[in-house]
């Protein structure tokens, strides 16, 4: 006998077999059972409503947790891992993959694990090929209950990894300008196939994922631009030291380090270079480079945009060899303004009197500069 919901929809079928006493079911049994089946329908409908509510609550909690986690990293690859692990847990899927869209190359890129989960394989897919290619090119979502029956499914990745795909949920990821930046793909729901409710949750999830990916990509571009400028700076033959608007050193190239006395050509030159850079960054430029009236000139430039030309002069400073547990290191020593015969190592403020150096312990360096 069919069991109906309050909306007259069939929600189950119940069956009784072998009435006791070898008797047959009669019309009275049918009437009684029909009334009982109505009660079953109400109970099943109520249980289903509770199940959906509980499932929705779990989904909202997981989405909130994923959203909070996404903002914790600006590293693109780390963000990719966080995004898809949270999506896999949220959707109770066996695997999750995020394909980054590379517009200039017309491809989707990702890394996936092999069947044994031991190694990661780089995957590049044309942006118009397969399930992810279809989603990327159309911007539409796909919920496929049987992957191998869908003509758009490309089994190439399965053959490469040894993994068997059963069902797929695939959705696009857009940035704030509504441009495609990625495609998310969930594979093999742990129980059954992906539902319409799963699609709705993933759409909400992908909005947050799009924000996180866009932030990570912008940060990556900033790092690349910073490295590009650093490479250009290091390639210059002239000594270049850049400062912030307060006159504190931001960057210093090799030519400037050598001008100040850093022994770049020594065996330990690399260590010296790193040590010098670390100690000079964020120092006030006029405390490191003793040029006549440099503080006044630079402050005037920074505050009013005035241009100053410093005539040719002699730059006098010194270096001091200091011994520590790792051996000898060479450090910068700058002459004290009021006492020229006293040198301050690294020119730090409030240097203890015992650490000040007299001119006999310093190798003086004179440079003609303009």
C-alpha positions as CSV (number, residue, x, y, z in Angstrom):
1,X,0.0,0.0,0.0
2,X,1.4,3.5,-0.8
3,X,2.1,6.0,2.0
4,X,1.2,9.6,1.2
5,X,2.4,12.9,2.7
6,X,0.1,15.7,3.7
7,X,0.7,17.1,0.2
8,X,-0.6,13.8,-1.3
9,X,2.8,12.8,-2.5
10,X,4.0,9.2,-2.2
11,X,6.8,9.0,0.3
12,X,6.9,5.3,0.9
13,X,5.4,1.9,0.2
14,X,4.6,-0.5,3.0
15,X,4.0,-4.2,2.7
16,X,2.6,-6.8,5.1
17,X,3.2,-10.5,4.3
18,X,1.7,-13.8,5.7
19,X,-1.2,-13.0,8.0
20,X,-1.2,-15.1,11.1
21,X,-3.2,-18.3,11.2
22,X,-2.8,-18.9,7.5
23,X,-5.7,-16.6,6.9
24,X,-5.9,-14.1,4.0
25,X,-6.0,-10.3,4.4
26,X,-9.6,-9.0,4.0
27,X,-11.3,-5.7,3.4
28,X,-11.3,-4.8,7.1
29,X,-7.6,-5.3,7.2
30,X,-7.2,-3.0,4.2
31,X,-9.3,-0.3,5.9
32,X,-7.4,-0.5,9.2
33,X,-4.1,-0.5,7.5
34,X,-5.0,2.5,5.3
35,X,-5.6,4.5,8.4
36,X,-2.4,3.3,9.9
37,X,-0.5,4.2,6.7
38,X,-1.7,7.8,7.0
39,X,-0.1,8.1,10.4
40,X,3.1,6.6,8.9
41,X,3.1,9.3,6.2
42,X,2.9,12.1,8.8
43,X,5.7,10.5,10.9
44,X,8.0,10.1,7.8
45,X,7.3,13.7,6.7
46,X,8.1,15.1,10.1
47,X,11.3,13.1,10.3
48,X,12.3,14.2,6.9
49,X,11.7,17.9,7.9
50,X,13.9,17.4,10.9
51,X,16.6,15.8,8.8
52,X,16.7,18.6,6.3
53,X,16.8,21.2,9.1
54,X,19.7,19.4,10.8
55,X,21.5,19.0,7.4
56,X,21.0,22.7,6.7
57,X,22.4,23.6,10.1
58,X,25.5,21.5,9.6
59,X,26.0,23.1,6.2
60,X,25.7,26.6,7.6
61,X,28.1,25.8,10.4
62,X,30.6,24.3,8.0
63,X,30.3,27.2,5.6
64,X,30.9,29.7,8.5
65,X,34.0,27.7,9.6
66,X,35.3,27.6,6.0
67,X,34.8,31.4,5.6
68,X,36.7,32.1,8.8
69,X,39.5,29.8,7.7
70,X,39.8,31.3,4.2
71,X,41.0,34.7,5.5
72,X,44.0,33.2,7.4
73,X,46.4,32.9,4.4
74,X,47.5,35.0,1.5
75,X,49.5,32.3,0.0
76,X,47.8,31.1,-3.2
77,X,48.7,27.4,-3.0
78,X,47.9,27.3,0.7
79,X,44.6,29.0,0.0
80,X,43.7,26.5,-2.7
81,X,44.3,23.6,-0.2
82,X,42.2,25.3,2.5
83,X,39.4,26.1,0.1
84,X,38.9,22.6,-1.2
85,X,39.5,20.7,2.0
86,X,36.7,22.7,3.6
87,X,34.5,22.1,0.5
88,X,35.1,18.4,0.7
89,X,34.1,18.2,4.3
90,X,31.1,20.4,3.7
91,X,29.8,18.3,0.9
92,X,30.8,14.9,2.3
93,X,32.7,14.2,-0.9
94,X,35.6,11.8,-1.5
95,X,37.7,14.3,-3.4
96,X,37.7,18.0,-4.1
97,X,39.7,19.9,-6.7
98,X,40.1,23.6,-7.4
99,X,41.2,24.5,-11.0
100,X,42.7,27.9,-11.4
101,X,41.7,29.6,-14.6
102,X,44.7,31.0,-16.6
103,X,43.0,33.3,-19.1
104,X,46.2,34.2,-21.0
105,X,46.9,30.5,-21.6
106,X,43.3,29.4,-22.1
107,X,43.7,26.6,-19.6
108,X,42.7,25.3,-16.2
109,X,45.5,24.2,-13.8
110,X,45.6,22.2,-10.6
111,X,47.5,19.5,-8.7
112,X,45.7,16.2,-7.8
113,X,46.8,13.2,-5.8
114,X,47.2,9.8,-7.3
115,X,45.0,6.8,-6.3
116,X,47.3,5.9,-3.4
117,X,47.4,9.6,-2.2
118,X,51.2,9.5,-2.2
119,X,52.2,11.9,-4.9
120,X,50.6,15.0,-6.5
121,X,50.2,15.2,-10.3
122,X,50.0,18.5,-12.1
123,X,47.0,18.7,-14.4
124,X,46.5,21.2,-17.2
125,X,43.1,21.2,-19.0
126,X,42.1,23.3,-22.0
127,X,39.4,25.8,-20.8
128,X,36.9,24.3,-23.2
129,X,37.5,20.6,-22.6
130,X,35.8,18.1,-20.3
131,X,33.4,18.9,-17.4
132,X,35.6,21.6,-15.9
133,X,36.1,23.1,-19.3
134,X,32.4,23.2,-20.0
135,X,31.8,25.0,-16.7
136,X,34.6,27.4,-17.4
137,X,33.5,28.2,-20.9
138,X,29.7,28.5,-20.1
139,X,29.8,29.7,-16.5
140,X,27.1,27.1,-15.7
141,X,27.1,24.6,-12.9
142,X,27.0,20.8,-13.5
143,X,25.6,18.1,-11.2
144,X,26.4,14.7,-12.9
145,X,25.1,11.5,-11.1
146,X,27.0,9.2,-13.5
147,X,30.2,10.6,-14.9
148,X,30.9,7.9,-17.5
149,X,27.5,8.3,-19.0
150,X,28.0,12.0,-19.7
151,X,29.6,12.7,-23.1
152,X,31.4,15.8,-21.7
153,X,33.3,13.7,-19.2
154,X,37.0,13.2,-20.1
155,X,38.4,10.0,-18.4
156,X,42.0,11.0,-19.2
157,X,42.7,12.2,-15.6
158,X,41.2,9.0,-14.2
159,X,43.5,6.9,-16.4
160,X,46.6,9.0,-15.3
161,X,45.8,8.8,-11.6
162,X,44.1,5.4,-11.4
163,X,41.1,6.9,-9.7
164,X,37.5,6.1,-10.7
165,X,35.0,9.0,-10.9
166,X,31.4,8.1,-10.2
167,X,29.5,11.4,-9.7
168,X,30.6,15.1,-10.0
169,X,29.5,18.5,-8.8
170,X,31.2,21.3,-10.6
171,X,30.7,25.0,-10.2
172,X,32.4,28.2,-11.4
173,X,34.2,30.7,-9.1
174,X,34.0,34.4,-9.9
175,X,35.9,37.4,-8.6
176,X,34.4,40.8,-7.5
177,X,34.3,41.9,-11.2
178,X,32.2,38.8,-12.0
179,X,35.1,37.4,-14.0
180,X,35.9,33.6,-13.9
181,X,39.0,32.9,-11.8
182,X,38.5,29.2,-11.0
183,X,36.3,26.1,-11.1
184,X,35.6,23.9,-8.1
185,X,34.9,20.2,-8.6
186,X,33.7,17.7,-6.1
187,X,33.9,14.0,-6.9
188,X,32.1,10.9,-5.5
189,X,29.6,11.8,-2.8
190,X,30.1,9.5,0.1
191,X,26.5,8.5,0.1
192,X,24.4,8.7,-3.1
193,X,24.8,11.6,-5.5
194,X,25.0,15.3,-5.0
195,X,21.7,17.0,-4.4
196,X,20.2,20.4,-5.3
197,X,20.9,21.4,-1.7
198,X,24.6,20.6,-2.2
199,X,24.6,22.9,-5.3
200,X,23.1,25.8,-3.3
201,X,25.7,25.4,-0.5
202,X,28.6,25.3,-3.0
203,X,27.3,28.4,-4.7
204,X,27.5,30.2,-1.3
205,X,30.8,28.6,-0.6
206,X,32.3,29.7,-3.9
207,X,31.5,33.3,-3.3
208,X,33.7,33.2,-0.2
209,X,36.3,31.2,-2.1
210,X,36.4,33.7,-4.9
211,X,37.2,36.5,-2.4
212,X,39.9,34.5,-0.8
213,X,41.5,33.5,-4.1
214,X,41.4,37.1,-5.4
215,X,43.1,38.4,-2.3
216,X,45.8,35.7,-2.5
217,X,46.4,36.4,-6.2
218,X,46.7,40.1,-5.6
219,X,49.2,39.5,-2.8
220,X,51.2,37.1,-5.1
221,X,51.3,39.8,-7.8
222,X,52.6,42.3,-5.2
223,X,55.3,39.9,-4.2
224,X,56.3,39.4,-7.8
225,X,56.4,43.1,-8.5
226,X,58.5,43.6,-5.4
227,X,60.9,40.9,-6.5
228,X,61.0,42.4,-10.0
229,X,61.9,45.9,-8.6
230,X,64.5,44.3,-6.3
231,X,66.1,42.5,-9.3
232,X,66.3,45.8,-11.2
233,X,67.7,47.6,-8.2
234,X,70.5,45.0,-7.8
235,X,71.4,45.2,-11.5
236,X,72.2,48.9,-11.2
237,X,75.9,49.8,-11.2
238,X,75.2,53.0,-9.2
239,X,74.8,52.7,-5.4
240,X,71.1,53.1,-4.7
241,X,69.4,53.4,-1.2
242,X,65.7,54.0,-1.1
243,X,63.9,55.3,2.0
244,X,60.3,55.7,3.2
245,X,58.8,59.2,3.8
246,X,60.5,59.4,7.2
247,X,63.9,58.8,5.8
248,X,64.3,55.2,7.0
249,X,66.1,52.7,4.7
250,X,63.7,50.4,2.7
251,X,66.1,48.9,0.1
252,X,69.8,48.9,-0.5
253,X,71.5,47.4,-3.5
254,X,74.9,45.5,-3.6
255,X,76.6,48.6,-5.1
256,X,75.5,50.7,-2.1
257,X,76.6,47.9,0.4
258,X,80.0,47.8,-1.3
259,X,80.2,51.6,-1.2
260,X,79.6,51.5,2.6
261,X,82.4,48.9,3.0
262,X,80.6,45.5,3.0
263,X,83.1,43.0,1.7
264,X,81.0,41.4,-1.0
265,X,83.9,39.6,-2.6
266,X,85.1,37.7,0.5
267,X,84.5,34.0,1.1
268,X,81.8,34.9,3.7
269,X,80.6,37.7,1.5
270,X,77.1,36.3,1.3
271,X,76.7,36.1,5.0
272,X,78.2,39.6,5.4
273,X,75.7,40.9,2.8
274,X,72.7,39.5,4.6
275,X,74.0,40.7,8.0
276,X,74.6,44.2,6.6
277,X,71.2,44.4,4.9
278,X,69.4,43.3,8.0
279,X,71.1,45.9,10.2
280,X,70.8,48.8,7.8
281,X,67.1,48.3,6.8
282,X,64.8,50.7,8.8
283,X,67.7,52.8,10.0
284,X,67.6,56.6,9.3
285,X,69.7,57.2,6.2
286,X,71.6,60.2,7.6
287,X,72.8,58.1,10.5
288,X,74.3,55.5,8.1
289,X,75.7,57.7,5.3
290,X,77.5,60.7,6.9
291,X,77.0,63.2,4.0
292,X,77.0,66.9,4.8
293,X,73.6,68.2,5.9
294,X,71.9,65.0,4.5
295,X,69.2,65.0,7.1
296,X,68.2,68.6,6.3
297,X,68.4,68.1,2.6
298,X,66.4,64.8,2.6
299,X,63.7,66.1,5.0
300,X,63.2,69.2,2.8
301,X,62.9,66.9,-0.2
302,X,60.4,64.6,1.4
303,X,58.3,67.3,2.9
304,X,58.2,69.9,0.2
305,X,59.5,68.1,-2.9
306,X,62.5,70.3,-3.1
307,X,65.5,69.1,-5.2
308,X,69.0,69.2,-3.7
309,X,72.3,68.6,-5.4
310,X,75.1,67.4,-3.1
311,X,78.5,68.6,-4.4
312,X,81.3,66.1,-4.7
313,X,82.7,65.3,-1.3
314,X,84.5,62.5,0.6
315,X,82.5,59.9,2.4
316,X,84.4,58.8,5.5
317,X,83.3,55.7,7.4
318,X,84.9,52.5,8.6
319,X,84.5,48.8,9.2
320,X,85.2,46.7,12.2
321,X,85.9,43.0,12.4
322,X,84.0,41.4,15.2
323,X,84.5,37.8,16.4
324,X,81.6,35.6,17.5
325,X,80.9,31.9,17.8
326,X,80.5,31.5,14.1
327,X,83.8,33.2,13.3
328,X,84.6,36.7,12.2
329,X,82.1,39.1,10.8
330,X,82.6,42.5,9.3
331,X,80.3,45.3,10.5
332,X,79.8,49.0,9.6
333,X,81.1,51.6,12.0
334,X,80.2,55.3,11.6
335,X,82.1,58.2,13.1
336,X,80.4,60.0,15.9
337,X,79.4,63.5,14.8
338,X,80.7,65.3,17.8
339,X,83.8,63.1,18.3
340,X,85.3,62.1,14.9
341,X,87.8,59.6,16.5
342,X,85.0,57.6,18.1
343,X,83.1,55.1,15.9
344,X,79.7,53.6,16.6
345,X,79.1,50.0,15.4
346,X,76.0,49.9,13.2
347,X,75.4,53.5,14.4
348,X,72.8,52.4,16.9
349,X,71.3,54.9,19.3
350,X,72.2,54.6,23.0
351,X,75.2,52.3,22.3
352,X,76.9,51.5,25.6
353,X,80.2,53.3,26.1
354,X,82.0,50.0,26.4
355,X,81.0,49.1,22.8
356,X,82.2,52.3,21.2
357,X,85.3,51.9,19.0
358,X,88.3,54.2,18.8
359,X,89.8,55.0,15.4
360,X,92.6,52.4,16.0
361,X,90.1,49.5,15.9
362,X,88.4,50.6,12.7
363,X,89.5,50.2,9.1
364,X,88.7,53.6,7.7
365,X,87.2,53.9,4.2
366,X,87.1,57.1,2.1
367,X,85.0,57.4,-1.0
368,X,84.7,60.2,-3.4
369,X,81.0,60.7,-4.1
370,X,78.5,63.1,-5.6
